[in-house]
Amino acid sequence: MSGHSKWANIKHKKGKQDALRGKLFTKLGKEIQVAVKEGGPNPESNNRLRDVIAKAKSNNMPMDNIERAIKRASGELGAVNYEEIIYEGYGPNGIAVIVQALTDNRNRTAGDVRHIFEKHGGNLGSTGCVSYLFEKKGLIIVEKDDSIDEDTIMMMALDAGAEDFTAEEDSYEITTSPEDFSQVREALESNGITLAQAEVSMIPSTYVALDDETAEKFEKLLDKLEDNDDVQNIWHNAEFPEGWGE
Protein backbone atom coordinates (compact mmCIF):
# COMPACT_ATOMS: atom_id res chain seq x y z
CA MET A 1 0.00 0.00 0.00
CA SER A 2 1.35 3.42 -0.90
CA GLY A 3 0.29 6.83 0.35
CA HIS A 4 0.03 8.72 3.58
CA SER A 5 0.86 6.94 6.84
CA LYS A 6 -2.21 6.50 9.04
CA TRP A 7 -0.09 6.16 12.18
CA ALA A 8 0.76 9.88 12.13
CA ASN A 9 -2.90 10.80 12.60
CA ILE A 10 -3.49 7.98 15.08
CA LYS A 11 -0.54 9.09 17.23
CA HIS A 12 -1.94 12.61 17.22
CA LYS A 13 -5.36 11.34 18.31
CA LYS A 14 -3.91 8.90 20.85
CA GLY A 15 -2.04 11.70 22.60
CA LYS A 16 -5.33 13.46 23.13
CA GLN A 17 -6.86 10.28 24.49
CA ASP A 18 -4.03 9.81 26.94
CA ALA A 19 -4.71 13.28 28.31
CA LEU A 20 -8.39 12.43 28.74
CA ARG A 21 -8.02 8.92 30.09
CA GLY A 22 -10.96 9.07 32.50
CA LYS A 23 -13.27 10.20 29.74
CA LEU A 24 -11.81 7.55 27.44
CA PHE A 25 -12.64 4.81 29.97
CA THR A 26 -16.24 6.07 30.10
CA LYS A 27 -16.50 5.90 26.31
CA LEU A 28 -14.96 2.45 26.17
CA GLY A 29 -17.44 1.34 28.82
CA LYS A 30 -20.30 2.47 26.61
CA GLU A 31 -18.78 0.64 23.65
CA ILE A 32 -18.56 -2.54 25.75
CA GLN A 33 -22.22 -2.19 26.75
CA VAL A 34 -23.32 -1.84 23.13
CA ALA A 35 -21.27 -4.90 22.15
CA VAL A 36 -22.88 -6.93 24.96
CA LYS A 37 -26.37 -5.83 23.91
CA GLU A 38 -25.59 -6.86 20.35
CA GLY A 39 -24.00 -10.28 20.93
CA GLY A 40 -24.20 -11.25 24.59
CA PRO A 41 -21.81 -10.99 27.56
CA ASN A 42 -19.45 -13.85 26.64
CA PRO A 43 -16.41 -12.61 24.68
CA GLU A 44 -15.69 -16.16 23.50
CA SER A 45 -18.83 -16.07 21.35
CA ASN A 46 -19.03 -12.31 20.76
CA ASN A 47 -16.33 -11.06 18.38
CA ARG A 48 -17.23 -7.39 18.78
CA LEU A 49 -17.04 -7.62 22.56
CA ARG A 50 -13.71 -9.46 22.34
CA ASP A 51 -12.30 -6.71 20.12
CA VAL A 52 -13.55 -3.91 22.37
CA ILE A 53 -12.07 -5.61 25.45
CA ALA A 54 -8.72 -5.87 23.64
CA LYS A 55 -8.98 -2.18 22.73
CA ALA A 56 -9.81 -1.31 26.35
CA LYS A 57 -6.85 -3.30 27.65
CA SER A 58 -4.49 -1.64 25.15
CA ASN A 59 -5.59 1.69 26.64
CA ASN A 60 -4.85 0.39 30.17
CA MET A 61 -8.49 0.25 31.22
CA PRO A 62 -8.69 -1.74 34.50
CA MET A 63 -10.44 -5.14 34.39
CA ASP A 64 -12.81 -3.94 37.13
CA ASN A 65 -14.10 -1.24 34.78
CA ILE A 66 -14.46 -3.72 31.93
CA GLU A 67 -16.36 -6.26 34.05
CA ARG A 68 -18.60 -3.52 35.47
CA ALA A 69 -19.55 -2.39 31.96
CA ILE A 70 -20.40 -5.98 30.97
CA LYS A 71 -22.57 -6.41 34.08
CA ARG A 72 -24.32 -3.10 33.46
CA ALA A 73 -25.18 -4.13 29.90
CA SER A 74 -26.41 -7.50 31.19
CA GLY A 75 -28.86 -5.70 33.47
CA GLU A 76 -27.06 -6.52 36.72
CA LEU A 77 -26.20 -2.88 37.49
CA GLY A 78 -29.05 -0.97 35.82
CA ALA A 79 -28.55 -0.78 32.07
CA VAL A 80 -28.78 2.29 29.85
CA ASN A 81 -29.71 1.72 26.21
CA TYR A 82 -27.46 3.55 23.78
CA GLU A 83 -28.23 4.20 20.12
CA GLU A 84 -25.43 4.35 17.57
CA ILE A 85 -25.60 7.35 15.22
CA ILE A 86 -23.19 8.32 12.45
CA TYR A 87 -22.77 11.98 11.46
CA GLU A 88 -20.95 13.19 8.37
CA GLY A 89 -19.65 16.66 7.69
CA TYR A 90 -16.83 18.97 6.74
CA GLY A 91 -14.14 20.68 8.75
CA PRO A 92 -12.25 23.79 7.70
CA ASN A 93 -10.70 23.59 4.23
CA GLY A 94 -13.16 20.87 3.20
CA ILE A 95 -11.78 18.16 5.50
CA ALA A 96 -14.07 15.13 5.44
CA VAL A 97 -15.19 14.08 8.92
CA ILE A 98 -17.20 11.08 10.17
CA VAL A 99 -18.40 11.09 13.78
CA GLN A 100 -19.69 7.96 15.52
CA ALA A 101 -21.84 8.64 18.59
CA LEU A 102 -23.49 6.43 21.20
CA THR A 103 -26.35 8.29 22.83
CA ASP A 104 -29.45 7.91 24.96
CA ASN A 105 -30.83 11.20 23.57
CA ARG A 106 -30.65 11.58 19.78
CA ASN A 107 -31.87 15.20 19.73
CA ARG A 108 -29.33 16.36 22.30
CA THR A 109 -26.42 14.73 20.52
CA ALA A 110 -27.42 15.99 17.06
CA GLY A 111 -27.70 19.55 18.38
CA ASP A 112 -24.37 19.36 20.19
CA VAL A 113 -22.47 17.91 17.22
CA ARG A 114 -23.98 20.45 14.81
CA HIS A 115 -23.06 23.32 17.14
CA ILE A 116 -19.44 22.13 17.45
CA PHE A 117 -19.04 21.90 13.67
CA GLU A 118 -20.54 25.32 13.01
CA LYS A 119 -18.59 27.05 15.78
CA HIS A 120 -15.24 25.77 14.49
CA GLY A 121 -15.40 26.46 10.78
CA GLY A 122 -17.19 23.32 9.63
CA ASN A 123 -20.69 22.13 8.88
CA LEU A 124 -22.70 18.93 9.14
CA GLY A 125 -23.77 17.34 5.89
CA SER A 126 -26.28 14.73 4.87
CA THR A 127 -25.79 10.98 5.19
CA GLY A 128 -23.34 9.80 2.54
CA CYS A 129 -21.80 13.20 1.83
CA VAL A 130 -18.27 12.08 2.82
CA SER A 131 -18.48 8.36 3.66
CA TYR A 132 -17.77 7.48 0.03
CA LEU A 133 -14.25 8.83 0.64
CA PHE A 134 -13.62 6.17 3.31
CA GLU A 135 -13.40 2.39 3.43
CA LYS A 136 -14.15 0.33 6.51
CA LYS A 137 -11.06 -1.70 7.39
CA GLY A 138 -9.40 -3.36 10.34
CA LEU A 139 -6.28 -1.38 11.13
CA ILE A 140 -3.48 -2.73 13.32
CA ILE A 141 -0.43 -0.65 14.17
CA VAL A 142 2.78 -2.15 15.56
CA GLU A 143 5.56 0.21 16.56
CA LYS A 144 8.97 -0.83 15.25
CA ASP A 145 11.56 -2.18 17.66
CA ASP A 146 14.54 -4.52 17.52
CA SER A 147 12.77 -7.52 19.04
CA ILE A 148 11.20 -8.74 15.80
CA ASP A 149 12.13 -8.33 12.15
CA GLU A 150 9.87 -7.05 9.40
CA ASP A 151 9.60 -10.30 7.42
CA THR A 152 8.53 -12.30 10.48
CA ILE A 153 5.72 -9.97 11.49
CA MET A 154 4.61 -9.57 7.86
CA MET A 155 4.26 -13.33 7.42
CA MET A 156 2.40 -13.63 10.75
CA ALA A 157 -0.10 -11.02 9.60
CA LEU A 158 -0.57 -12.31 6.05
CA ASP A 159 -0.84 -15.94 7.14
CA ALA A 160 -3.58 -14.93 9.59
CA GLY A 161 -5.59 -13.27 6.82
CA ALA A 162 -4.36 -9.67 6.60
CA GLU A 163 -4.99 -7.89 3.31
CA ASP A 164 -1.97 -5.62 3.33
CA PHE A 165 1.22 -4.87 5.24
CA THR A 166 3.17 -1.61 5.06
CA ALA A 167 6.44 -0.67 6.74
CA GLU A 168 6.45 3.02 7.63
CA GLU A 169 9.25 5.03 9.20
CA ASP A 170 8.42 4.13 12.81
CA SER A 171 5.68 1.50 12.55
CA TYR A 172 4.15 -1.41 10.67
CA GLU A 173 0.60 -0.85 9.41
CA ILE A 174 -1.56 -3.91 8.84
CA THR A 175 -4.96 -3.72 7.20
CA THR A 176 -7.65 -6.39 7.18
CA SER A 177 -11.23 -6.79 6.13
CA PRO A 178 -13.60 -6.06 9.05
CA GLU A 179 -14.51 -9.76 9.09
CA ASP A 180 -10.89 -10.95 9.44
CA PHE A 181 -9.78 -8.27 11.92
CA SER A 182 -10.31 -10.36 15.07
CA GLN A 183 -8.37 -13.39 13.88
CA VAL A 184 -5.43 -11.29 12.66
CA ARG A 185 -5.29 -9.31 15.91
CA GLU A 186 -5.46 -12.49 18.00
CA ALA A 187 -2.79 -14.21 15.91
CA LEU A 188 -0.36 -11.34 16.44
CA GLU A 189 -1.11 -11.08 20.17
CA SER A 190 -0.73 -14.85 20.66
CA ASN A 191 2.77 -14.53 19.16
CA GLY A 192 3.69 -11.89 21.72
CA ILE A 193 3.36 -8.87 19.42
CA THR A 194 2.45 -5.67 21.26
CA LEU A 195 -0.13 -3.65 19.34
CA ALA A 196 0.01 0.14 19.52
CA GLN A 197 -3.46 0.39 18.02
CA ALA A 198 -6.00 -2.18 16.86
CA GLU A 199 -9.53 -1.35 15.80
CA VAL A 200 -11.92 -1.33 12.89
CA SER A 201 -11.58 2.13 11.37
CA MET A 202 -12.77 4.21 8.44
CA ILE A 203 -9.69 4.63 6.25
CA PRO A 204 -9.66 7.61 3.86
CA SER A 205 -8.88 7.06 0.19
CA THR A 206 -7.49 10.60 -0.16
CA TYR A 207 -6.03 13.09 2.31
CA VAL A 208 -6.19 16.88 2.71
CA ALA A 209 -2.81 18.37 3.61
CA LEU A 210 -3.13 21.10 6.24
CA ASP A 211 -1.00 24.17 6.81
CA ASP A 212 -0.32 25.26 10.41
CA GLU A 213 -3.24 27.71 10.55
CA THR A 214 -5.83 25.21 9.28
CA ALA A 215 -4.38 22.46 11.46
CA GLU A 216 -4.86 24.65 14.53
CA LYS A 217 -8.48 25.35 13.60
CA PHE A 218 -9.22 21.72 12.91
CA GLU A 219 -7.54 20.57 16.10
CA LYS A 220 -9.93 22.78 18.09
CA LEU A 221 -12.89 21.16 16.33
CA LEU A 222 -11.51 17.69 17.09
CA ASP A 223 -10.87 18.60 20.72
CA LYS A 224 -14.46 19.76 21.19
CA LEU A 225 -15.88 16.67 19.52
CA GLU A 226 -13.68 14.35 21.59
CA ASP A 227 -14.71 16.21 24.74
CA ASN A 228 -18.38 15.44 24.05
CA ASP A 229 -19.56 12.49 26.17
CA ASP A 230 -21.67 11.05 23.35
CA VAL A 231 -18.93 11.01 20.70
CA GLN A 232 -17.13 7.66 20.49
CA ASN A 233 -14.96 7.85 17.39
CA ILE A 234 -13.92 10.46 14.86
CA TRP A 235 -12.44 9.66 11.47
CA HIS A 236 -11.14 12.27 9.06
CA ASN A 237 -8.90 12.69 6.03
CA ALA A 238 -6.74 15.53 7.34
CA GLU A 239 -2.98 15.20 7.06
CA PHE A 240 -1.42 17.30 9.83
CA PRO A 241 1.90 19.05 9.21
CA GLU A 242 4.92 16.88 9.99
CA GLY A 243 5.73 16.95 13.70
CA TRP A 244 2.40 18.53 14.63
CA GLY A 245 1.38 17.97 18.24
CA GLU A 246 4.74 16.54 19.33
N, C-alpha and C positions, 0 to 999 in steps of 0.2 A: 504494500500500500504506500502510495506517495502522498505528499501534501503536508498540511500543517499538523504539528504534534498536538494531540488532545491533552497530554499530560500537563502542558503549560497552563491551560485554563483550569484543569482539575486542581493543580497545586494552588492556584490563586483562590479557587473556591474553598479548598480544604483548609487553607489558612484562616479564612473567615469562620469556618465551622469550628475550628479549634478554639477560637476566641469566644465562641458562643456555645460551649459544650453542654451546659445545662439545657439550653433550648434545643440543641440537637438531640439530646436524649429524649426529650418530650416528643419530638417529631418522629424519632425512630419507634418510640412506644406506640404512637398512633399507627405507624406503618405495620407494626407487628399485629396490632388489633385487627386491622383490615385483612391482613393475610390469614389470620385465624378464622375470621368470619367467612372468608372465601373458601378455605379448604380444610378447616379443622385445626385443633390445637397440637397435633402430633407432627413434628417436623420431618419424621421419617416418611410420612405419606403426603406431606404438603411442601412441594418444591418452593413455592413463593415464601413460605414461612422460613424454610431452611436458609434461603438466600438472604432474607432480611436479618435473621439471627447472625449470620456470618458478617453481614455489613455492620450490625450493631457491635459485634465483638471487635471488628477491625477499628472501630472508633472508640474502643475501650469502655463501652457501656457495661456496667456491672451486671452479672447474671441475675441478681435480685431484681433489678429493673426489668430485665427481659422476662423473667418468670411472672412478675406482677402484671405486665402488659398482656401476657397470654391468659392469665387467670381473669383479668378484667374482661377480655374479649369473650371468654367462655362463660361469663355471667357470674363468676364467683365473687367479683368485687364491684359489681354495679357497672354494667357496660354502657358505653356511649356509641351510638351508631354514626359512623362517618361516611360521607358520600365523596367519591372521587370526582373532581371536576378538572378539566384541562382548559386553560386559557391560552390564546395565541395573540401576539401583538408585536409591536415594533418599538425598539429603543431609539435613542438618538442616532442619527446617521443611517437610519434604516436597518439597524441590527434586528435580526429575527429572534424572537424570544418565545419559548414555550414554558408555561407555568403549570405545574401539577399541584393541586390543592386537595386536602382532605378536610372536610368541614361538616359541622352539624347545623350550619345556617348558611344556605346557598346565597341568599340576598346580601347578608353581611359581607361574605367573602368577595362576591362579585364587585360590590361597591368599594371595598378596600383596595382590591387589586387595580381596579380602574383608576382610582384616585392616585395611587402610587405611580402608575404609568404616566398619567397626565401631568403630575407635578414635577416629573423628572425628564421631560423632553420626549416622552414616548406616547403611544396610544394603543389601546386594545383593538384588535381586529376581530373578524368573524372566524368561525371554525373553519380550518383549512387554509387560512391566509398565509401561514408560514410553514405548516407541518410538512408540506411537500418538499421542503428544503432539507428535511431530516430523515434519517432511517433508524429504525429501532434495532439496536444491536446490544449484545452483551459486550462489555468493555472491561478488561482486566489489565491493570497496570502493575508491573513489577519493577521496582527501582534496581538499577544495576549495582552489583557489588562483585567482589572477587571470589565469592563462595561457589558460584555456578557459572559455567560458560554458556554463551549464546546458543550454540548448537543443541546442547542438552535441553535447555528450557524450551527451545523452539519445537523440538521433537516431542517433548511431553505434551505441549499444547496442541500440536497438530494431530498427534495420535489420539488425543482425547476428544477431538472433534472441532477444534478451533478452525475458523475460516481463514484467518490471516494473522501474521506475526510481523511486527515491525520493530527494528532496533533504532531507538532515538538516541539523542546525546546522553541522557542520564537515565533512561528507562527502556523497558520492553513493553510494547502495547499489543495486546492480544484481543482480537475481535471474534465474536461468535454469533451464531443466530440466537435469538431469545430462547429458543427451545433447548439448545445445547449448552447454554451458559452454566447451568448448575453442574453438569458433569465435568466440564472443563475446569471450573473453579475448584471442585472437589478433588480432581486428579492432581492439580498443582499443589493444593494444600496437603494432600496425603503424601506427597513427595517432599514435604518440608519447605516449600516455597512460600515466602512471606509476601502477601499481596498488599500493595500500597492502596489500591482501590479496586473494587470489584462490584459492579452493578449493571443492571440493564439500563442503558442510556439512549437518548436521542442524539445520534451523531450527525452533525451538519455535513452536507455535500459541498458547500462553499463557505468561505469565511470572509468577514469584513474586517480589514485591518484598521485599527484605531490609532489616531494620534494621541498625544498626552491629554489634550483638552477634552476630547470626546471620551477617552478612557475614564477620566475623572468623573464626567457626567454619568456615564453608564455604571460606574462602580457605585455611585450613590443610589441609583435605581435598584441595582442588585442588593445592596445592603438593606434597603427598605423592604424589598420583597422577602429577603431571607429572615428579616426581623419579624415578619408577620407570622403569627402562630398557626395559621391555616395553610401556609405555603410549605410544601414538602420538598419539591425539586424544581430547579430552574435549569433549562437548557437554552443555549444561545449560540450564535455563530460569530461572536466577536473574537478577534485576535488581538489581545492586549500587546502593547509595546514590549519588546524584549526587556526582561528584568523588572517589569511592573509588579509592584506589591512586595518586592523582596526587601 
